[in-house]
């Protein structure tokens, strides 16, 4: 590589020699280095009588001379600042890398700074923000400061190796790649990075099928049949909460907030209606049609919710918004579920989400996928297909138990 001289900048007016219909011409910044030159627009258009070629400025006779001269100086200064930024970073800088879109920005933040600022302002849920901040911390641990020029195929493969060395699972690593890719795509939309330089066009992180815990119908029946003593009311409430998830598929956050106002009576039976916190989608669930066994007058979920309705008969109208299950933290629920699993000898690490997954897996063999998608409130069928695969596995497991 030949020695790269520092870029020289000067202002030029009407380099084409042609005026517009209104008699104006463009003022440009001329950049020159090692026999190569480029021109950058200042977005200033003036008539020849308003341009001082000796001073390279707009004459005071123009009503906007101060504004235009500030704009010209700012554009030239930003080009020089960008070159200096790159020289400090790499020690050399070629004129071809002088990017007009970059110099339109107020400053030249690193990608790590960009990620942090975008995350801070992102209108997303608290849990999602925490997830994406974890990735930001991993990126900073890998390299303290990352510039947009660093975002190459080699960078993401090195980041992938860094995460693997930390002993993280493939799906956790995949999550960090998804978050990183998201902010790279935002940087592309904001013109900090060219679309053809997206490193994830070439890199595909590895993943694995996660071990998703769900219960069979027989295991759900075992939990349902537990009889609790008078001193175990808190365990009974946890059991009922979990069964409600197994029979309705409702997310933990929504189930935890259900109150009497969410339940409606009709001549057919009890129905549940709510607006999901995660998706803001509305759901009307006919409880009387779910898990209704032959010769039974009432379905399992309807009987469960009626149990709590009966406990609250005569409650003042002002107290109807109190959650039916009293409000349970996720951590408390998961701890108590372990005790319940031990009671019926279920060797599975139950969690709040296992109930929703159990509902989806059982229902995947009973209804069409679009119906299941609607019940689960998923935006795409891809997530629903996971439960279909789980159901196939369940069928194989059950067939293997048959004594032919």
Secondary structure, DSSP 8 states (H G I E B T S, - for coil): -------EEEEEE-TT----TTSEEEEEEEEEETTEEEEEEEEEEEEGGGEETTTTEE-TTSTTHHHHHHHHHHHHHHHHHHHHHHHHHHS---GGG--TTGGGSSS---HHHHHHHHHHH----HHHHHHHHHHHHHHHHH-S---GGG-SHHHHHHHHHHHHHTT--HHHHHHHHHHHHHHHHHHHHTTSS-GGG-GGGT--------------HHHHHHHHT----GGGHHHHHHHHHHHHHHHH---HHHHTT--GGGEEE-SS-EEEEEE-TTT--EEEEEGGGSS--TT-SS-HHHHHHHHHHHHTTT--GGGTTS-TT----HHHHHHHHHHHHHHTT--S---HHHHHHHHHHHHTTTS-HHHHHHHHT-SSHHHHHHHHHHHHHHHHHHHHT---
